[in-house]
């Protein structure tokens, strides 16, 4: 009888311990690959070439640490970023392909332009509403990298001059029709 009572007590203790262990395992959060929240995190949009085409901005460019800069223009056309300073003041960078992604009404863009003065220029910027902000890292093989900023607002696209021989960037001179038709006798 004593052995039977000890066996019953042992089985009862083991059963209670098993139940406690099962309860502890059930209460422990399980590791999953999904986020803890019930909402899914949005997927990153694929970069879109040419998404900002037709936008023109006028603002300033300056080196990191400067409070103000010089007049600067940025335009997106045909999948290319075009950037230059005021006529006669700044150089015109080689147009460069850009990519852009959109998230929550903010476009993020990247491009790599080249400049005889500054070397390779890595652009990282945003367009939010009518404002463009960008940082540029200019690198040359024999100099330390230079960090620059661009802050600009959307502006009307400039009119073409209409002068004979004037051409769009990327088009050879003479590829446009003359500004005035030739006179006939």
Backbone as JSON, one array per atom type, in Angstrom:
{
  "sequence": "XXXXXXXXXXXXXXXXXXXXXXXXXXXXXXXXXXXXXXXXXXXXXXXXXXXXXXXXXXXXXXXXXXXXXXXXXXXXXXXXXXXXXXXXXXXXXXXXXXXXXXXXXXXXXXXXXXXXXXXXXXXXXXXXXXXXXXXXXXXXXXXXXXXXXXXXXXXXXXXXXXXXXXXXXXXXXXXXXXXXXXXXX",
  "N": [[0.81, -1.18, 0.0], [1.95, 1.25, 0.73], [3.86, 1.61, -1.25], [2.25, 1.87, -3.44], [0.91, 4.3, -2.84], [3.1, 6.06, -2.84], [3.84, 5.85, -5.51], [1.57, 6.92, -6.73], [1.66, 9.53, -5.76], [4.1, 10.35, -6.9], [3.51, 10.16, -9.65], [1.52, 12.07, -9.78], [2.94, 14.41, -9.09], [4.75, 14.49, -11.23], [2.95, 14.79, -13.34], [1.85, 17.32, -12.72], [4.16, 18.9, -12.97], [4.67, 18.52, -15.71], [2.41, 19.73, -16.82], [2.86, 22.38, -15.97], [5.23, 22.94, -17.35], [4.33, 22.72, -20.0], [2.53, 24.85, -20.04], [4.3, 26.99, -19.69], [5.82, 26.88, -22.03], [3.82, 27.42, -23.9], [3.25, 30.05, -23.24], [5.56, 31.42, -23.9], [6.86, 33.71, -26.25], [6.95, 32.94, -29.69], [9.53, 32.67, -32.09], [9.37, 34.21, -35.21], [9.47, 34.78, -38.78], [8.01, 36.92, -39.5], [6.99, 40.36, -39.01], [6.34, 41.75, -35.7], [4.04, 43.28, -35.55], [0.63, 43.39, -36.73], [0.24, 44.46, -39.18], [1.51, 44.43, -42.46], [4.83, 45.23, -43.51], [5.49, 47.79, -45.86], [6.43, 46.99, -49.2], [9.52, 47.78, -50.79], [9.51, 49.99, -53.44], [10.3, 49.36, -56.84], [13.06, 50.89, -58.55], [12.36, 53.57, -60.79], [12.98, 54.52, -64.0], [13.12, 57.69, -65.39], [10.94, 58.77, -64.03], [10.74, 61.34, -62.95], [10.77, 63.01, -65.07], [10.36, 66.05, -66.92], [10.3, 67.82, -64.86], [11.54, 70.82, -63.46], [13.88, 72.68, -61.64], [14.91, 75.46, -59.67], [17.44, 76.81, -57.72], [19.85, 76.72, -55.14], [23.35, 75.81, -54.91], [25.85, 74.59, -52.78], [28.88, 74.19, -50.84], [29.31, 71.75, -48.26], [28.68, 72.98, -45.04], [28.52, 75.63, -45.77], [26.32, 78.39, -45.52], [24.88, 79.63, -47.53], [24.55, 79.41, -51.12], [25.4, 79.3, -54.63], [23.47, 80.25, -57.53], [21.61, 77.66, -59.04], [20.54, 75.15, -61.35], [18.37, 72.4, -61.89], [17.24, 69.8, -63.88], [15.02, 67.31, -65.07], [14.89, 65.14, -67.72], [13.99, 63.0, -70.34], [14.81, 60.67, -68.97], [17.18, 61.5, -67.91], [19.32, 63.38, -65.72], [19.89, 66.76, -65.68], [22.09, 69.34, -64.92], [23.18, 72.57, -63.96], [24.99, 75.67, -63.43], [24.26, 79.23, -63.13], [23.98, 81.02, -66.24], [27.08, 81.52, -67.66], [28.25, 81.63, -65.14], [28.44, 79.12, -63.83], [29.52, 75.73, -64.4], [28.28, 73.41, -66.85], [27.09, 70.32, -66.15], [27.77, 67.0, -67.36], [24.95, 65.42, -68.74], [23.21, 62.85, -66.95], [22.02, 59.51, -66.49], [19.26, 58.81, -64.36], [17.69, 57.26, -61.52], [14.6, 56.72, -59.81], [12.61, 56.34, -56.88], [9.4, 56.02, -55.34], [7.79, 56.84, -52.33], [5.3, 57.33, -50.04], [4.51, 59.86, -51.18], [6.97, 61.06, -51.63], [9.7, 61.39, -53.68], [12.66, 59.66, -54.17], [15.84, 60.05, -55.51], [18.7, 59.0, -57.47], [21.84, 59.62, -59.03], [24.74, 59.7, -61.15], [26.96, 62.05, -62.06], [29.38, 63.72, -64.16], [32.1, 65.99, -63.93], [34.37, 68.37, -65.21], [35.65, 70.03, -63.39], [34.98, 69.09, -60.75], [35.08, 66.33, -60.82], [33.85, 62.97, -60.47], [30.47, 62.95, -59.58], [28.34, 62.0, -57.14], [24.99, 61.85, -56.77], [22.38, 62.09, -54.4], [19.11, 62.43, -53.7], [15.94, 64.06, -52.89], [12.58, 64.63, -53.95], [9.97, 66.4, -52.92], [6.78, 67.31, -53.13], [6.95, 70.51, -54.33], [9.61, 70.87, -53.85], [13.12, 70.29, -54.06], [15.79, 68.55, -52.69], [19.16, 67.75, -52.29], [22.15, 65.81, -51.8], [25.54, 65.85, -52.67], [28.39, 64.01, -53.45], [31.5, 64.7, -54.41], [34.17, 63.32, -56.13], [37.61, 63.09, -56.81], [40.53, 61.62, -58.15], [42.96, 62.57, -57.09], [42.33, 64.16, -54.91], [40.7, 64.96, -51.75], [37.36, 63.8, -51.03], [34.58, 65.97, -51.76], [31.83, 67.34, -50.17], [28.62, 68.43, -51.08], [25.61, 70.43, -51.25], [22.27, 70.76, -52.51], [19.54, 72.85, -52.78], [16.38, 73.47, -53.92], [13.55, 74.87, -55.68], [10.55, 74.04, -57.45], [10.3, 75.31, -60.71], [9.14, 77.25, -63.55], [9.56, 75.7, -66.72], [12.27, 76.72, -68.7], [12.0, 78.76, -71.64], [12.81, 77.82, -74.97], [15.4, 79.27, -76.93], [14.94, 79.69, -79.66], [16.61, 80.6, -81.58], [18.43, 80.4, -84.66], [20.41, 77.52, -85.05], [20.52, 77.02, -82.36], [20.37, 74.44, -80.0], [18.92, 71.55, -78.41], [20.21, 70.03, -75.41], [22.25, 67.3, -76.16], [21.43, 67.07, -78.76], [22.71, 67.55, -81.99], [23.95, 70.68, -83.3], [22.01, 72.43, -85.69], [20.15, 70.48, -86.13], [17.61, 71.23, -85.64], [14.69, 72.8, -87.07], [14.99, 75.88, -88.96], [14.52, 79.06, -87.26], [12.93, 80.91, -88.58], [10.97, 80.56, -91.5], [12.47, 79.92, -94.74], [12.68, 82.54, -97.19], [10.59, 82.77, -100.06], [10.62, 83.29, -103.6]],
  "CA": [[0.0, 0.0, 0.0], [2.84, 2.39, 0.8], [4.48, 1.77, -2.57], [1.2, 2.36, -4.33], [0.7, 5.71, -2.5], [4.27, 6.79, -3.33], [3.74, 5.86, -6.97], [0.5, 7.85, -7.07], [2.18, 10.88, -5.49], [5.14, 10.62, -7.9], [2.83, 10.4, -10.92], [0.81, 13.35, -9.65], [3.95, 15.47, -9.16], [5.25, 14.51, -12.62], [1.87, 15.34, -14.17], [1.78, 18.75, -12.45], [5.34, 19.51, -13.59], [4.48, 18.47, -17.17], [1.44, 20.76, -17.14], [3.52, 23.67, -15.8], [6.18, 23.09, -18.46], [3.54, 22.97, -21.21], [1.99, 26.21, -19.94], [5.42, 27.91, -19.88], [6.15, 26.86, -23.46], [2.74, 28.1, -24.62], [3.3, 31.47, -22.92], [6.77, 32.0, -24.47], [6.67, 34.16, -27.63], [7.65, 32.13, -30.68], [10.28, 33.43, -33.1], [8.87, 34.04, -36.58], [10.09, 35.66, -39.75], [7.1, 38.03, -39.74], [7.06, 41.42, -38.01], [5.48, 41.56, -34.55], [2.76, 43.93, -35.77], [-0.27, 42.65, -37.63], [0.29, 45.06, -40.51], [2.69, 44.09, -43.24], [5.66, 46.37, -43.87], [5.37, 48.0, -47.3], [7.58, 46.57, -50.01], [10.23, 48.88, -51.42], [9.18, 50.09, -54.86], [11.44, 49.23, -57.75], [13.43, 52.17, -59.14], [11.69, 53.89, -62.05], [13.76, 55.44, -64.82], [12.32, 58.72, -66.05], [9.75, 59.12, -63.25], [10.71, 62.78, -62.64], [10.9, 63.76, -66.32], [9.5, 67.21, -67.08], [10.41, 68.7, -63.69], [12.63, 71.79, -63.53], [14.06, 73.31, -60.33], [15.89, 76.53, -59.56], [17.78, 77.0, -56.32], [21.25, 77.01, -54.83], [24.29, 74.74, -54.61], [26.94, 75.06, -51.94], [29.66, 73.14, -50.2], [28.9, 71.44, -46.9], [29.14, 73.97, -44.08], [28.16, 76.97, -46.23], [24.92, 78.73, -45.27], [24.23, 79.95, -48.8], [25.34, 78.95, -52.26], [25.22, 80.03, -55.88], [22.28, 79.84, -58.28], [21.8, 76.36, -59.68], [19.35, 74.61, -62.01], [18.31, 70.94, -62.04], [16.13, 69.42, -64.74], [14.9, 65.9, -65.4], [14.33, 65.01, -69.07], [14.35, 61.79, -71.09], [15.53, 59.74, -68.1], [18.49, 62.07, -67.59], [19.42, 64.54, -64.84], [20.69, 67.84, -66.25], [22.36, 70.31, -63.86], [24.16, 73.61, -64.31], [24.91, 76.96, -62.74], [23.73, 80.36, -63.9], [24.7, 81.2, -67.5], [28.33, 82.24, -67.52], [28.83, 81.49, -63.8], [28.74, 77.74, -63.44], [29.69, 74.79, -65.49], [27.18, 72.52, -67.17], [27.52, 68.94, -65.96], [27.31, 66.05, -68.36], [23.69, 64.79, -68.32], [23.41, 61.49, -66.47], [20.81, 58.74, -66.21], [18.88, 58.78, -62.95], [16.59, 56.38, -61.13], [13.82, 57.3, -58.73], [11.6, 55.5, -56.23], [8.42, 56.84, -54.65], [7.21, 56.3, -51.1], [4.56, 58.34, -49.28], [4.54, 61.13, -51.91], [8.33, 61.58, -51.69], [10.53, 60.7, -54.67], [14.09, 59.61, -53.87], [16.53, 59.79, -56.77], [20.16, 58.9, -57.48], [22.47, 59.78, -60.34], [26.18, 59.96, -61.11], [27.35, 62.95, -63.14], [30.82, 64.0, -64.23], [32.44, 67.4, -64.06], [35.81, 68.59, -65.35], [36.15, 70.71, -62.2], [34.74, 68.37, -59.51], [35.22, 64.88, -60.99], [32.61, 62.19, -60.41], [29.56, 63.54, -58.59], [27.28, 61.06, -56.75], [23.81, 62.56, -56.3], [21.31, 61.41, -53.66], [18.2, 63.52, -53.4], [14.5, 63.83, -52.76], [11.63, 65.6, -54.46], [8.74, 66.33, -52.12], [5.96, 68.43, -53.6], [7.68, 71.37, -55.28], [10.97, 71.08, -53.34], [14.19, 69.32, -54.31], [16.97, 68.63, -51.83], [20.11, 66.71, -52.66], [23.55, 65.88, -51.36], [26.44, 65.4, -53.74], [29.76, 63.74, -53.05], [32.37, 64.84, -55.58], [35.46, 62.67, -55.9], [38.67, 63.12, -57.82], [41.56, 60.67, -57.71], [44.07, 63.18, -56.37], [41.85, 65.08, -53.87], [39.72, 64.44, -50.79], [35.98, 64.02, -51.48], [33.95, 67.23, -51.37], [30.39, 67.19, -49.99], [27.86, 69.6, -51.48], [24.16, 70.35, -51.09], [21.43, 71.5, -53.46], [18.17, 73.12, -52.33], [15.75, 74.16, -55.05], [12.09, 74.8, -55.77], [10.06, 73.86, -58.81], [10.22, 76.55, -61.47], [8.67, 76.99, -64.91], [10.58, 75.27, -67.68], [12.68, 77.87, -69.52], [11.68, 78.74, -73.06], [13.95, 77.68, -75.87], [15.73, 80.56, -77.53], [14.38, 79.81, -81.0], [17.63, 81.14, -82.48], [18.99, 79.38, -85.55], [21.62, 76.88, -84.54], [20.36, 76.62, -80.96], [19.95, 73.04, -79.96], [18.7, 70.93, -77.1], [21.35, 69.2, -75.02], [22.2, 65.96, -76.73], [21.12, 67.14, -80.19], [23.72, 68.36, -82.68], [23.49, 71.94, -83.87], [21.51, 72.3, -87.05], [19.16, 69.41, -86.26], [16.29, 71.83, -85.53], [14.36, 73.63, -88.24], [15.32, 77.28, -88.74], [13.53, 79.81, -86.48], [12.0, 81.52, -89.54], [11.05, 79.81, -92.78], [13.2, 80.62, -95.79], [11.82, 83.35, -98.07], [10.44, 82.27, -101.43], [10.47, 84.38, -104.59]],
  "C": [[0.87, 1.26, 0.0], [3.47, 2.65, -0.57], [3.45, 2.33, -3.54], [0.95, 3.84, -4.08], [1.87, 6.56, -3.01], [4.24, 6.88, -4.87], [2.68, 6.86, -7.42], [0.98, 9.28, -6.86], [3.22, 11.26, -6.54], [4.5, 10.93, -9.25], [2.09, 11.73, -10.9], [1.8, 14.51, -9.76], [4.48, 15.59, -10.59], [4.2, 15.12, -13.53], [1.76, 16.86, -13.99], [2.96, 19.47, -13.09], [5.21, 19.55, -15.11], [3.49, 19.55, -17.59], [2.05, 22.16, -17.02], [4.5, 23.94, -16.95], [5.44, 23.4, -19.76], [2.98, 24.39, -21.2], [3.09, 27.24, -20.18], [5.79, 28.0, -21.35], [5.09, 27.61, -24.25], [2.79, 29.6, -24.39], [4.52, 32.16, -23.51], [6.51, 32.44, -25.9], [7.53, 33.32, -28.58], [8.34, 33.04, -31.68], [9.68, 33.14, -34.47], [9.62, 34.98, -37.49], [9.24, 36.89, -40.02], [7.29, 39.08, -38.68], [6.05, 41.17, -36.89], [4.12, 42.2, -34.77], [1.91, 43.12, -36.74], [-0.27, 43.24, -39.03], [1.59, 44.68, -41.19], [3.51, 45.35, -43.51], [5.58, 46.54, -45.38], [6.63, 47.55, -48.03], [8.2, 47.8, -50.65], [9.91, 48.85, -52.91], [10.45, 49.95, -55.68], [11.77, 50.6, -58.33], [12.77, 52.35, -60.51], [12.54, 54.9, -62.81], [12.8, 56.42, -65.48], [11.11, 59.19, -65.27], [9.63, 60.62, -62.97], [10.8, 63.64, -63.89], [9.89, 64.89, -66.4], [9.56, 68.17, -65.91], [11.67, 69.55, -63.81], [12.69, 72.54, -62.21], [15.13, 74.38, -60.41], [16.16, 76.74, -58.07], [19.24, 77.34, -56.15], [22.03, 75.71, -54.64], [25.4, 75.35, -53.76], [27.7, 73.9, -51.36], [29.18, 72.97, -48.77], [29.51, 72.46, -45.93], [28.84, 75.4, -44.49], [26.68, 77.2, -46.0], [24.17, 79.06, -46.56], [25.16, 79.52, -49.94], [25.11, 79.84, -53.46], [24.02, 79.46, -56.62], [22.58, 78.57, -59.07], [20.47, 75.87, -60.25], [19.47, 73.1, -62.12], [17.07, 70.62, -62.86], [16.19, 67.92, -64.99], [14.21, 65.8, -66.75], [14.88, 63.76, -69.74], [15.18, 60.82, -70.26], [16.89, 60.22, -67.66], [18.34, 63.24, -66.61], [20.36, 65.53, -65.51], [20.88, 68.87, -65.14], [23.41, 71.31, -64.33], [23.94, 74.85, -63.47], [24.32, 78.01, -63.65], [24.59, 80.56, -65.15], [25.95, 82.06, -67.27], [28.99, 82.07, -66.16], [29.26, 80.07, -63.48], [28.89, 76.85, -64.64], [28.43, 73.96, -65.68], [27.71, 71.1, -67.04], [27.05, 68.08, -67.12], [25.98, 65.48, -67.89], [23.96, 63.34, -67.93], [22.07, 60.81, -66.22], [20.53, 58.77, -64.71], [17.82, 57.7, -62.74], [15.89, 57.01, -59.95], [12.84, 56.26, -58.18], [10.68, 56.42, -55.44], [7.89, 56.11, -53.43], [6.57, 57.45, -50.34], [4.7, 59.73, -49.88], [5.91, 61.8, -51.91], [9.11, 60.73, -52.69], [11.99, 60.79, -54.21], [14.81, 59.27, -55.17], [18.04, 59.69, -56.54], [20.65, 59.09, -58.91], [23.97, 59.98, -60.12], [26.53, 60.8, -62.32], [28.86, 63.12, -63.12], [31.04, 65.47, -64.51], [33.94, 67.54, -64.25], [36.41, 69.2, -64.08], [36.08, 69.83, -60.94], [34.92, 66.86, -59.63], [33.88, 64.18, -60.99], [31.75, 62.72, -59.27], [28.39, 62.58, -58.35], [26.14, 61.85, -56.13], [22.9, 61.62, -55.52], [20.36, 62.5, -53.23], [16.77, 63.08, -53.27], [13.75, 64.97, -53.44], [10.35, 65.38, -53.69], [7.91, 67.55, -52.48], [6.74, 69.23, -54.61], [9.13, 71.63, -54.84], [11.91, 69.93, -53.67], [15.3, 69.59, -53.32], [17.88, 67.47, -52.21], [21.44, 66.92, -51.97], [24.37, 65.29, -52.5], [27.79, 65.13, -53.11], [30.6, 63.74, -54.32], [33.72, 64.23, -55.26], [36.36, 62.81, -57.12], [39.79, 62.26, -57.27], [42.65, 61.31, -56.86], [43.65, 64.12, -55.24], [40.88, 64.37, -52.92], [38.31, 64.69, -51.33], [35.42, 65.34, -50.94], [32.44, 66.96, -51.29], [29.72, 68.51, -50.32], [26.38, 69.37, -51.22], [23.49, 71.16, -52.19], [20.06, 71.64, -52.81], [17.52, 73.96, -53.42], [14.24, 73.99, -54.98], [11.7, 74.67, -57.24], [9.88, 75.22, -59.47], [9.66, 76.24, -62.86], [9.83, 76.6, -65.81], [10.97, 76.46, -68.54], [12.29, 77.67, -70.98], [12.94, 78.5, -73.86], [14.16, 78.99, -76.58], [15.1, 80.75, -78.9], [15.37, 80.36, -82.01], [18.11, 80.04, -83.41], [20.28, 78.82, -84.97], [21.52, 76.49, -83.08], [19.87, 75.18, -80.93], [19.71, 72.6, -78.53], [19.97, 70.18, -76.72], [21.18, 67.81, -75.61], [21.86, 65.94, -78.21], [22.19, 67.99, -80.87], [23.11, 69.63, -83.23], [23.05, 71.7, -85.31], [20.46, 71.22, -87.21], [17.75, 69.95, -86.09], [15.98, 72.6, -86.81], [14.73, 75.08, -87.94], [14.18, 77.99, -88.0], [12.51, 80.47, -87.4], [12.1, 80.76, -90.85], [11.8, 80.61, -93.84], [12.22, 81.38, -96.69], [11.79, 82.72, -99.45], [10.2, 83.43, -102.36], [9.19, 84.29, -105.31]]
}
